Amino acid sequence: MLALLDQFYKYALESGHSESSYIVGGTVRDLVLGNEIKDADIAFKGDALSISRGFADTISASFVLLDEKFGIARIVLRGEYLDICTLYGDSIVDDLGNRDLTINAMAIPLSEFRSQDSLNRIIDPFGGLLDLEDKRVRMVSEKNLLSDPLRILRVFRFAAALGFSIDDSTSVAVQKHAELIRNSAPERISVELRRILGCSSSMPVFRIMKDSGLLTALFPGMSGYSDETWNKVWSSLERIEDILRSPETCFPGKDSFLRQYFASAYRVECLKLTILLDDGAMAEQAAQRLKLSNKETEFINTLSACNQTMLSVESAKRSTIVGLLKKLGDDIYAVLIFGIASGAKAPYQNHLIQLAREIAAIYHDEYLPRLRRLPFITGDDLIDKFGLSPSPFFKDILSSIELLALEGRIATRDEALKAAGDMIKNKGI
């Protein structure tokens, strides 16, 4: 990201705009923390849209208008992007005073960007540097939270992402105004919630959100939770996060696969959200209200529908387990983790883990190798070998053959043909 920022720095110098431009917000915070800069924000005193278009044309980048009224544009080049906005107020201090948190209310003059002591030139009117040092999330002002209630949720998003505590005065303001979060657009709420759910240790922050009243403001159905239900939710969410951090503890030898599977962020987010809501109907309603994608909603519904899977498969026939694996595919791991996390306490918890390991072993060591060898026969074989005409019965035969193969009851093409012949004979065709 610094490459695109560096290009803008050179462009601003050459066009005489460096003194009117400031690196602001999270970019400054991440520079101070030494974090990777994934995107950058520039506040420009003047016509931000005009300079954005000129910069985009100069470097052959894409110009995206984000907000014409407030003068906000995005420059996109080779997967990187730079947001440029019109400076709010008459000065950079006015602009920073309109931001959400002190750690996001700092700026560096663009003209100082490449100086060796640029971090010593930070404009910090609200004490953001001290809050970074003390690992504290603090609002710039209460009125700023009221002007955009989504900022209430962002307090927790940054606490979770950075592992920071929340300032007492900010906690009081959040609790006082928690209900206002309902005025924010569902899409914006969804973005912030995803970022909290995606953190490796989000459970402690969700507990604070519950105590502040924000969690029940977001999900009113939670107001009916008993103390027992809350305790179950916290312990289940903690188990999930423990497993996701160290998958080898539950699934030794399968941890690399699990890490790859959960590299798709939506799986982590939806798994945690489903546990947090503790009720399939509530989870489905939340998915609709937050306007999650069809894929995410289906994933949540699968987890909810399979809530009793861990309890039912123990006494099931191998065909039932194989049928479940055929239905779920790789999602079997999410279902197994869901079952472990929401299951009973030790010693039955250890029993669930052992059961999950056995199912995982069947999936990896038996089911997947057999699946890779399919199909043994096709509809053409039914026509050529048995003289059948295409009909719905084709699908029944081929599905049955596939299931027999996945169960390990047949292992060759000849065995598949024999089994098909027996089915046709029994059918009297």
C-alpha positions, 0 to 999 in steps of 0.5 A: 500500500505504501507504493500507491501512497508514495505515488500520490506523495510525488504527484502532490509535490509536483502539482503543488498540493502537498501542503494541502494534503494530510495522511489521516485516520487508521493509516497513521495509527497503523504506522505508529503501531508498525502494522501493515498498511493495507489502505490509506486515507488522505484528507485534502484541503480543497477540491478532493474530487478534482485532485483525485481524478487528476491523480487517477488519470496520471497513474492510469488508475481507476477513479471511484466516486464514493460520496459526491456531497462530502467529496470522497473518492477512491483510487484503485490500482492493482488491488490497492486503494487510496481514499481521498476526502475533502478536509472537514472544517477550516483546518486539520484539527477541525477535521480530526475533531469530527472523527470517532476515536482518538486513535483514529484522530491523528494526521501527518502532513503529506509533505512530511511523509518521507522525512526520517522523523515523520512519526514525530510530526504527527498532529495529535490534538486529542491524545491518540498517541497516549491512548495507543501507548496505554492500549485504550479505545477512547471516543473523541467526543460523545456528540460524535457518537451521536452524529453517527451511532455506528461509531458505537459499534466501532468502539468494540471493533477496535477493542477486539482488533487491537486487544485494547481496553475501553475508556471509562467515559466511552463505556458510559456513553456507549451504554447510554446510547446503545439503542441508537445503533438500530438507526444504522444501516444493516449493511454498515452494521454487518461490516463492523460485526464481521470485523469483530467476529473475525478477530481470534479472540472476540468473546471478551468483547462480546461480553462487554457488548452484552453488559453495555446493552449493545448486543441486545440492541442489535439482536433483541431476541437476546433479551430473553436469554437466561443467565444459564443461556448466556453462560452457555454462549460464552463457553461455546464461543470460547471453545470455538475460538480455542479450536480455531486458534489451535485446530491440532488440539481437536484434529491432530494431523488435520490442522493444515486442512482446517486452517485452509478451510477457515481461511475463507473469513465468512466461515469463521464469522458465520460459525461464531454468529450462529453460536452467539445467537444460540437459536437457529430461527434467531440466527436465520432472522439475523442473517436476513436482517444483516443482509448476509449473502445467500451463501452465508445464510445457507451456511448458517442454516446448515449449522443450525440444522445440524445442531444435533448431528454430534449426538445422533451419528454415534449410533448411526450406520456407516451409510448414515455417516457417509450420507452426511459427508456427501451432503456437507463435504468440507463443511463437516468440519464446521458442523463438528466444531459447532457440535463440540463447542455447543455440547456438554461439559467434560467428561462428555466434552472429551467424548465429543472430541473423540467422536469428531476425530473419528468422523474426520478420519472417515472423511479424510482417510476413506470418503475423500479417496473413494470420492476421487475414484468416481464415477465407476459407471455412467448413464452410457454404461446403463444403455450399452451394457443393459440396453436401458432407455434413459429414464428417472431410474438412471439417477436412482441406479447411479446414486445408489452405486455412488453411495455403495462406493463411498461406503466402501462396499464396492471398489471397482468398475466390475463390481459397480456393473454387477451391482447395477445389474442386480438392481435392474434385475430386482426392479424387473426391468 
